[in-house]
Amino acid sequence: MELVKKTVSSLRLENKTKLTIKPWFPWFWQPLLTNLAWHAPILTINGRLISQGIVPDKHIFTKALLENVVQTTEI
């Protein structure tokens, strides 16, 4: 959770992103049905599975986040 918050802040993407952190137990069914992801922590960006079962490497997360921001802001 700290990795995500720090990375979003360091890239100055607070105004371009919406961060939602959900506890695993009450929400386990949502990533299971959409991405077949089961092992917490589960990290998705716009519904795309980035990581599950491990805390992602900062570089992998940053790359996935930047790709997503570029894709969603292109016209």
ChimeraX commands (.cxc) that place a marker at each C-alpha (Angstrom):
marker #1 position 0.00,0.00,0.00 radius 0.5
marker #1 position 2.83,2.40,0.83 radius 0.5
marker #1 position 4.59,1.58,-2.44 radius 0.5
marker #1 position 1.48,2.53,-4.38 radius 0.5
marker #1 position 0.89,5.77,-2.50 radius 0.5
marker #1 position 4.54,6.86,-2.70 radius 0.5
marker #1 position 4.83,6.05,-6.40 radius 0.5
marker #1 position 1.64,7.92,-7.32 radius 0.5
marker #1 position 2.82,10.88,-5.27 radius 0.5
marker #1 position 6.38,10.91,-6.69 radius 0.5
marker #1 position 5.04,10.81,-10.26 radius 0.5
marker #1 position 2.59,13.62,-9.40 radius 0.5
marker #1 position -0.36,11.61,-10.64 radius 0.5
marker #1 position -2.73,12.32,-7.74 radius 0.5
marker #1 position -5.07,14.34,-9.98 radius 0.5
marker #1 position -4.95,11.81,-12.83 radius 0.5
marker #1 position -5.54,8.65,-10.81 radius 0.5
marker #1 position -8.02,7.29,-8.31 radius 0.5
marker #1 position -6.56,4.95,-5.71 radius 0.5
marker #1 position -8.92,2.42,-4.15 radius 0.5
marker #1 position -7.64,0.05,-1.51 radius 0.5
marker #1 position -9.99,-2.76,-0.56 radius 0.5
marker #1 position -9.51,-5.36,2.17 radius 0.5
marker #1 position -9.05,-8.83,0.74 radius 0.5
marker #1 position -11.59,-10.88,2.69 radius 0.5
marker #1 position -14.84,-9.02,1.93 radius 0.5
marker #1 position -13.77,-8.37,-1.68 radius 0.5
marker #1 position -11.97,-11.64,-2.59 radius 0.5
marker #1 position -14.66,-12.59,-5.10 radius 0.5
marker #1 position -14.21,-9.47,-7.29 radius 0.5
marker #1 position -10.65,-10.12,-8.60 radius 0.5
marker #1 position -11.37,-13.84,-8.59 radius 0.5
marker #1 position -14.23,-13.39,-11.06 radius 0.5
marker #1 position -12.64,-10.71,-13.21 radius 0.5
marker #1 position -8.97,-11.76,-13.34 radius 0.5
marker #1 position -8.84,-15.23,-11.76 radius 0.5
marker #1 position -6.64,-13.66,-9.07 radius 0.5
marker #1 position -6.77,-15.22,-5.64 radius 0.5
marker #1 position -3.59,-14.59,-3.64 radius 0.5
marker #1 position -3.38,-11.28,-1.81 radius 0.5
marker #1 position -2.02,-8.70,-2.34 radius 0.5
marker #1 position -3.70,-8.24,-5.70 radius 0.5
marker #1 position -2.85,-5.14,-7.72 radius 0.5
marker #1 position -4.96,-4.18,-10.73 radius 0.5
marker #1 position -4.90,-1.06,-12.85 radius 0.5
marker #1 position -8.10,-0.38,-14.79 radius 0.5
marker #1 position -9.12,-3.99,-14.38 radius 0.5
marker #1 position -5.82,-5.38,-15.69 radius 0.5
marker #1 position -3.96,-7.68,-13.31 radius 0.5
marker #1 position -0.50,-6.32,-12.52 radius 0.5
marker #1 position 0.55,-8.49,-9.59 radius 0.5
marker #1 position -0.80,-11.06,-7.15 radius 0.5
marker #1 position 0.71,-12.88,-4.22 radius 0.5
marker #1 position 3.71,-10.55,-3.93 radius 0.5
marker #1 position 4.32,-6.87,-3.52 radius 0.5
marker #1 position 5.34,-5.73,-7.00 radius 0.5
marker #1 position 8.74,-4.30,-7.76 radius 0.5
marker #1 position 8.65,-0.50,-7.82 radius 0.5
marker #1 position 9.92,-0.37,-11.42 radius 0.5
marker #1 position 7.28,-2.82,-12.66 radius 0.5
marker #1 position 4.54,-0.91,-10.89 radius 0.5
marker #1 position 5.78,2.46,-12.14 radius 0.5
marker #1 position 5.94,1.20,-15.74 radius 0.5
marker #1 position 2.41,-0.26,-15.55 radius 0.5
marker #1 position 1.05,2.91,-13.95 radius 0.5
marker #1 position 2.63,5.21,-16.54 radius 0.5
marker #1 position 1.43,3.02,-19.42 radius 0.5
marker #1 position -2.08,3.18,-18.02 radius 0.5
marker #1 position -2.04,6.95,-17.53 radius 0.5
marker #1 position -0.79,7.46,-21.10 radius 0.5
marker #1 position -3.45,5.09,-22.52 radius 0.5
marker #1 position -6.32,6.75,-20.66 radius 0.5
marker #1 position -5.25,10.33,-21.45 radius 0.5
marker #1 position -4.66,9.85,-25.20 radius 0.5
marker #1 position -7.43,11.11,-27.47 radius 0.5
marker link #1:1,2 radius 0.2
marker link #1:2,3 radius 0.2
marker link #1:3,4 radius 0.2
marker link #1:4,5 radius 0.2
marker link #1:5,6 radius 0.2
marker link #1:6,7 radius 0.2
marker link #1:7,8 radius 0.2
marker link #1:8,9 radius 0.2
marker link #1:9,10 radius 0.2
marker link #1:10,11 radius 0.2
marker link #1:11,12 radius 0.2
marker link #1:12,13 radius 0.2
marker link #1:13,14 radius 0.2
marker link #1:14,15 radius 0.2
marker link #1:15,16 radius 0.2
marker link #1:16,17 radius 0.2
marker link #1:17,18 radius 0.2
marker link #1:18,19 radius 0.2
marker link #1:19,20 radius 0.2
marker link #1:20,21 radius 0.2
marker link #1:21,22 radius 0.2
marker link #1:22,23 radius 0.2
marker link #1:23,24 radius 0.2
marker link #1:24,25 radius 0.2
marker link #1:25,26 radius 0.2
marker link #1:26,27 radius 0.2
marker link #1:27,28 radius 0.2
marker link #1:28,29 radius 0.2
marker link #1:29,30 radius 0.2
marker link #1:30,31 radius 0.2
marker link #1:31,32 radius 0.2
marker link #1:32,33 radius 0.2
marker link #1:33,34 radius 0.2
marker link #1:34,35 radius 0.2
marker link #1:35,36 radius 0.2
marker link #1:36,37 radius 0.2
marker link #1:37,38 radius 0.2
marker link #1:38,39 radius 0.2
marker link #1:39,40 radius 0.2
marker link #1:40,41 radius 0.2
marker link #1:41,42 radius 0.2
marker link #1:42,43 radius 0.2
marker link #1:43,44 radius 0.2
marker link #1:44,45 radius 0.2
marker link #1:45,46 radius 0.2
marker link #1:46,47 radius 0.2
marker link #1:47,48 radius 0.2
marker link #1:48,49 radius 0.2
marker link #1:49,50 radius 0.2
marker link #1:50,51 radius 0.2
marker link #1:51,52 radius 0.2
marker link #1:52,53 radius 0.2
marker link #1:53,54 radius 0.2
marker link #1:54,55 radius 0.2
marker link #1:55,56 radius 0.2
marker link #1:56,57 radius 0.2
marker link #1:57,58 radius 0.2
marker link #1:58,59 radius 0.2
marker link #1:59,60 radius 0.2
marker link #1:60,61 radius 0.2
marker link #1:61,62 radius 0.2
marker link #1:62,63 radius 0.2
marker link #1:63,64 radius 0.2
marker link #1:64,65 radius 0.2
marker link #1:65,66 radius 0.2
marker link #1:66,67 radius 0.2
marker link #1:67,68 radius 0.2
marker link #1:68,69 radius 0.2
marker link #1:69,70 radius 0.2
marker link #1:70,71 radius 0.2
marker link #1:71,72 radius 0.2
marker link #1:72,73 radius 0.2
marker link #1:73,74 radius 0.2
marker link #1:74,75 radius 0.2
view
